[in-house]
Structures are given as C-alpha cells and as structure tokens.
Amino acid sequence: MPIRNRFSEMQDEIAAWRRDFHAHPELQFEVDRTAGLIAERLRAFGCDEVATGIGRSGVVGVIHGRERASGRTVGLRADMDALPISETTGLDYASNVAGRMHACGHDGHSSMLLGAAKYLAETRAFNGTVVVIFQPAEEGGGGGREMVEDGLMDRFGIDEVYGMHNWPGLPVGRFAIRPGPFFAAADLFEIVVEGRGGHAAHPHGTVDPTVVAAHLVLALQSIVSRNVDPVKQAVVSVTSFETSSHAHNVIPRNVRLKGTVRTVDLAVQDLVEERLTTLAEGTAQAFGGTAKVTYKRNYPVMINDAEATEYARAAAERIAGSCDDAPIFMGGEDFAFMLNERPGAYIQVGNGDSADLHHPEYNFNDDALPHGCSWFVEMAESRLPLG
C-alpha cells in the first residue's frame, strides 16, 4: 500500500510539531521541553502507559493492540536531541537558541514517531503491544546505552526494535537499508604529547611537542593505508590540535590531539587501537618526548539483523514500491546499543535534495513525514498482525 491517507491528512499537524521542536533545540540529556511535550501528547493520544526519565530523560509510550493474544511487543525508536551548531537557514522557525540547532533531523524523527503513535492509539489494528521510544543524547551522549542500562528492553518486554533516519540525497518517498554492519563503530582518542617548552629563539634547548605532534598527525594516516587490509573499512581522523601556549615566541610544553576512529570489524578496531597507541608513544620517544594515549570505544558497530532487515525492507516496499540497497556508512549511531540487545533493523528515509546532516543550512523535509509515519505503522502492524 502507499502512504496512509491519514498521514496526508495529518501532515500539517505533524509538521507544526516538527517546526516547534526545530525552533527550540535541546542538547544531549537536557531535553526537558522536548520530552515534556512528547509525554504530554502521548497521554493525549490515549497511550496505555507513558513513562518518563528512562535513561535519564527518555520517554516511552505503551500502546496495546485490539488483540493481545500474540504476547509480542515491538519497539519503535526515534531520537530527540539537537547539535551545538549555529543555524544559518534563515527559516521563520529557525532555532531561537544561539549555538544550537536540529542539524540532523531528530525533530523530524520524533514527529514521525509521534504521528505513528497517534494513529496506532486510534486504530489499534494489531495483535500485541507497540512501545514507542523517544531517546535523548544520540549525538555523542550514548542515550541509547543509558536507556538499555535503565532496563528498557526487559521493563517493557520488547521482543524486536526498529529505528529510522532521514537521508539527504535520497529522494523523498524512497527508503534504503542493508543487512549486517550498517553504521560504524565510533571511537574517540586523545593524545597528550609532552615535551620541554622554552623560548622559540632557542629550540635546541627544548623538546618541541608541536614538531612531535605534527609528525604524529601524518604517521597516524599510515594505519589505514599500510596496516589495515585494503578491502576493510577504517577511518582515522585527527580533528583537534591544541598547544599549551598561544604566544608567537614560546615553544609549548605539551600538545593535545583529539580525533575519532571508525571501523566496522572488531579485529580492525583492535588493530587500529594498538597501532595508534604504538605510533604515538614511539614517535614521541624518538624525539625525546612522551605521549599519553586515552582511547575510548564509544558507539559499537550498528548491525541490522538479517531477518529483521527483510521485514523492514518489505514494509518499505509496500509503501514506496521499492527499497534501495544502502552502502555501509562510516558515521556512528547509538541505536547500535538497542540492536545489541534485541533483533531489529534501522532504515533510511529520503530527505531529498537538502544540505547534508550536521550542516548549518540543513533542514528536515516535511514532505518526508507521511512516508516515515507510514513505515513505523507498517512495521507495527506487519510484525503484529491481527488473527
């Protein structure tokens, strides 16, 4: 079937929710206004239970079907948080909070799931229970991990779980998915290079950590090009280079490098961590300095269950007529924590020709709302069919 007619009728209402979220972005776990409005609407829709404060600030709504003989529960998840980016769209509903914006479309994800929740609470045309999950802190805070550790899956008896993300460049009305590894593990590293500072006119009396760090930035690129199997995926990016001095004539005592590592294979992840540490320590030692490496495995690889992926693909095909094969994406996604606990899948929905994610000119495309809402409902009803 195509998109549900009910969502075409509701599009202006759902778009109004979305634009309100967009104008009032909140970061990480501090999503009090957003979570409060979501909980209020879920109660107004007639959800059988609405729980707040899950994983610190997550919201969960429980909707029982017309029949419950199956005893099964399907979870549907959306994220709520924004990014610390200054918006430059010039929209009349642009962010009214300086330095914050919904640059990844979480305003749209939450609104689509709210629309689906309203529909499911009205119709209840399924056999079992649907749990709608609104997650905080996807953008680096590990909100998915926090909700799981707070007992999300067991408390609400979730058997399988599904998520969605808008995708710039994919036409509106289209979907894309892949089984197995989909989004990469997202690790973080910090390297503090210690030298011996001094006057810039007397470099021979110092151990210059800027020179050590500069060599190290280049050396780290050899991990992917010369240590990782060329048919495997890996990214090593140094994203910050900060010295302990900002004067023109002072050689600093230390330099702090920060960056990220992206992999989709555990053996490659182990290899990159080991090589990064060895190169940092060895390079610093060669110049007479030292390096202290802090390596954090942040988000795991997000892996779509093969069978669940086919359910998700079939639902998309019933709505759009087809579903594209998605490539592996080297960005991180903390829905991985939920997929580590229960079988499920994550799908991309087209956002059309928009600015890229995390760009100051990005905006979620409201024309995608009926498609996303329809997919959420199709997943619930197809996985929990009436007898």
Residue pairs with C-beta under 8 A, 6 or more apart in sequence:
1 318
1 319
1 378
2 319
2 374
3 319
3 370
3 371
3 373
3 374
4 119
4 370
4 373
4 374
4 377
6 119
7 14
7 115
7 119
7 369
7 370
7 373
7 374
8 370
10 115
10 118
10 119
10 370
10 373
11 366
11 369
11 370
13 115
14 111
14 112
14 114
14 115
14 366
14 369
14 373
15 111
15 366
15 369
17 37
17 41
17 110
17 111
17 114
17 115
18 107
18 108
18 110
18 111
18 364
18 366
18 369
19 93
19 107
19 366
20 37
20 93
21 34
21 37
21 80
21 102
21 106
21 107
21 110
21 111
22 91
22 93
22 94
22 95
22 101
22 102
22 107
22 363
22 364
23 93
23 94
23 95
23 96
24 33
24 34
24 95
24 96
24 97
25 82
25 83
25 95
25 97
25 100
25 101
25 102
25 107
26 32
26 33
26 34
26 80
26 81
26 82
26 100
27 81
27 82
27 83
27 84
27 100
27 139
28 81
28 136
28 137
28 139
28 140
28 141
28 143
29 56
29 57
29 81
29 136
29 137
29 141
29 143
29 146
30 57
31 57
31 80
31 81
31 136
31 137
32 57
34 80
34 81
34 110
35 52
35 57
35 58
35 59
35 80
35 134
35 136
38 59
38 80
38 110
38 114
38 134
39 50
39 52
39 59
41 114
41 117
41 118
42 50
42 59
42 61
42 114
42 117
42 132
43 50
45 61
45 117
45 118
45 121
45 122
46 121
46 122
47 61
47 62
47 63
47 117
47 121
47 132
48 62
48 63
48 64
49 60
49 61
49 62
50 59
50 60
50 61
50 62
51 59
51 60
51 61
51 62
52 58
52 59
52 60
54 60
54 147
54 150
54 152
55 135
55 136
55 143
55 144
55 145
55 146
55 147
55 148
55 149
55 150
55 152
56 136
56 137
56 143
56 146
56 150
57 136
57 137
57 143
58 133
58 134
58 135
58 136
58 143
58 146
58 147
58 150
58 152
59 80
59 133
59 134
60 131
60 132
60 133
60 134
60 152
60 156
61 117
61 131
61 132
61 134
62 129
62 130
62 131
62 156
63 117
63 120
63 121
63 124
63 129
63 130
63 131
63 132
64 124
64 129
65 124
65 125
65 126
65 127
65 128
65 129
65 130
65 384
65 386
66 124
66 125
66 126
66 127
66 386
67 126
67 127
67 128
67 386
67 387
68 127
68 128
68 129
69 127
69 387
70 127
70 128
70 384
71 128
72 127
72 128
72 129
72 159
72 383
72 384
73 128
73 129
73 130
73 131
73 156
73 157
73 158
73 159
74 128
74 129
74 130
74 131
74 158
74 159
74 160
74 161
74 162
74 379
74 380
74 383
74 384
75 130
75 131
75 132
75 133
75 153
75 156
75 158
75 160
75 161
75 162
75 338
75 342
75 344
76 113
76 116
76 130
76 131
76 132
76 133
76 161
76 162
76 163
76 376
76 379
76 380
77 113
77 132
77 133
77 134
77 135
77 144
77 161
77 162
77 163
77 335
77 338
78 106
78 109
78 110
78 112
78 113
78 132
78 133
78 134
78 135
78 163
78 164
79 106
79 109
79 110
79 134
79 135
79 136
79 138
79 143
80 106
80 110
80 134
80 135
80 136
80 138
81 106
81 136
81 137
81 138
81 139
81 141
81 143
82 95
82 100
82 101
82 102
82 103
82 104
82 106
82 107
82 139
83 100
83 101
83 102
83 103
83 104
83 139
83 358
84 99
84 100
85 99
85 100
85 101
85 103
85 358
85 360
86 98
86 99
86 101
86 360
87 94
87 95
87 100
87 101
87 103
87 360
88 360
88 361
89 360
89 361
89 362
89 363
91 363
94 101
95 101
95 102
101 360
102 108
102 364
103 357
103 358
103 359
103 360
103 362
104 139
104 357
104 358
104 362
105 165
105 166
105 351
105 357
105 362
105 364
106 138
107 364
108 166
108 364
108 365
108 366
108 368
108 369
108 372
109 164
109 165
109 166
109 372
110 134
111 369
112 164
112 368
112 369
112 372
112 373
112 376
113 132
113 134
113 376
115 369
115 373
116 132
116 373
116 376
116 377
116 380
117 132
119 373
119 377
120 126
120 130
120 132
120 377
120 380
125 381
125 386
126 380
126 381
126 384
126 385
126 386
127 384
127 385
127 386
127 387
128 384
129 157
129 384
130 380
130 384
131 156
131 158
133 147
133 152
133 161
133 338
135 143
135 144
135 147
135 334
136 143
136 146
137 143
137 146
137 334
138 144
138 333
138 334
138 335
140 298
142 298
142 299
142 334
142 337
143 334
144 334
144 335
144 336
144 337
144 338
145 334
145 337
147 337
147 338
148 337
148 338
148 340
148 341
152 158
152 338
153 161
153 338
153 341
153 342
158 342
159 342
159 343
160 305
160 308
160 342
160 343
160 344
160 383
161 338
161 339
161 341
161 342
161 343
161 344
162 308
162 312
162 344
162 345
162 346
162 347
162 376
162 379
163 335
163 338
163 344
163 345
163 346
163 347
164 346
164 347
164 348
164 349
164 372
164 375
164 376
165 333
165 346
165 347
165 348
165 349
166 348
166 349
166 350
166 351
166 364
166 365
166 368
166 372
167 176
167 348
167 349
167 350
167 351
168 351
168 352
168 353
168 354
168 355
168 356
168 357
168 362
169 351
169 353
170 176
170 324
170 348
170 349
170 350
170 351
170 352
171 350
171 352
172 350
172 351
172 352
172 365
172 367
172 368
172 371
173 320
173 350
173 368
173 371
174 320
174 322
174 323
174 324
174 349
174 350
175 313
175 316
175 319
175 320
175 323
175 324
175 347
175 348
175 349
175 350
175 371
175 375
176 323
176 324
176 325
176 326
176 347
176 348
176 350
177 304
177 309
177 312
177 313
177 316
177 323
177 324
177 325
177 326
177 345
177 346
177 347
177 348
178 304
178 309
178 325
178 326
178 327
178 328
179 304
179 305
179 306
179 309
179 310
179 345
180 303
180 304
180 306
181 264
181 265
181 301
181 302
181 303
181 328
182 302
182 303
182 304
182 326
182 328
182 329
182 333
182 346
183 301
183 302
183 328
183 329
183 330
183 331
183 332
183 333
183 336
183 346
184 233
184 235
184 262
184 263
184 264
184 301
184 302
184 328
184 329
184 330
184 331
184 332
185 261
185 262
185 263
185 264
185 269
185 297
185 298
185 299
185 300
185 301
185 332
185 336
186 260
186 261
186 262
186 298
186 299
186 331
186 332
187 260
187 261
187 262
187 263
187 269
187 272
187 273
187 295
187 296
187 297
187 298
188 258
188 259
188 260
188 261
188 295
188 296
188 298
189 257
189 258
189 259
189 260
189 261
189 276
189 293
189 294
189 295
189 296
190 256
190 257
190 258
190 293
190 294
191 213
191 216
191 256
191 257
191 258
191 280
191 291
191 292
191 293
191 294
192 254
192 255
192 256
192 257
192 291
192 292
193 209
193 212
193 213
193 216
193 254
193 255
193 256
193 257
193 280
193 284
193 289
193 290
193 291
194 209
194 253
194 254
194 284
194 289
194 290
194 291
194 292
195 206
195 207
195 208
195 209
195 212
195 251
195 252
195 253
195 254
195 255
195 287
195 288
195 289
196 205
196 206
196 207
196 253
196 288
196 289
197 206
197 209
197 244
197 245
197 250
197 251
197 252
197 253
198 205
198 206
198 250
198 251
199 205
199 249
199 250
199 251
200 248
200 249
200 250
200 251
201 249
203 251
206 251
207 287
207 288
207 289
208 251
208 287
209 243
209 251
209 252
209 253
209 254
209 255
209 289
210 243
210 251
210 252
210 255
211 287
212 255
212 283
212 284
212 287
212 289
212 291
213 241
213 255
213 257
215 283
215 287
216 257
216 279
216 280
216 283
216 284
216 291
217 238
217 241
217 257
219 279
219 283
220 236
220 238
220 259
220 276
220 279
220 280
221 236
222 279
223 234
223 236
223 271
223 272
223 275
223 276
223 279
224 234
224 235
224 236
224 272
227 271
227 272
227 275
228 234
228 268
228 271
228 272
229 268
232 263
232 264
232 265
232 268
233 262
233 263
233 264
233 265
233 268
233 328
233 330
234 261
234 262
234 263
234 268
234 272
235 260
235 261
235 262
235 263
235 330
236 259
236 260
236 261
236 272
236 276
237 259
237 260
237 261
237 262
238 257
238 258
238 259
239 258
239 259
239 260
240 256
240 257
240 258
240 259
241 255
241 256
241 257
242 255
242 256
242 257
242 258
243 252
243 254
243 255
243 256
244 252
244 253
244 254
244 255
244 256
245 251
245 252
245 253
261 269
261 272
261 273
261 276
262 330
262 331
262 332
263 269
263 272
263 301
264 301
264 328
264 330
265 301
266 301
269 297
273 295
273 297
276 293
276 295
277 293
277 295
280 291
280 293
281 290
281 291
281 293
283 291
284 290
284 291
285 291
298 332
299 332
299 333
299 334
299 336
299 337
300 336
300 337
300 340
301 336
302 332
302 333
302 335
302 336
302 339
302 346
303 336
303 339
303 340
304 312
304 339
304 344
304 345
304 346
305 339
305 343
305 344
305 345
307 343
308 343
308 344
308 345
309 345
311 345
311 379
311 382
311 383
312 345
312 346
312 347
312 379
313 323
313 347
314 382
315 375
315 378
315 379
315 382
316 322
316 323
316 347
316 375
317 323
318 378
318 382
319 371
319 374
319 375
319 378
320 371
323 347
326 348
333 346
335 346
338 344
339 345
339 346
347 375
349 368
349 371
349 372
349 375
350 368
350 371
351 364
351 365
351 368
352 365
352 367
352 368
354 362
354 363
354 364
354 365
355 361
355 362
355 363
356 362
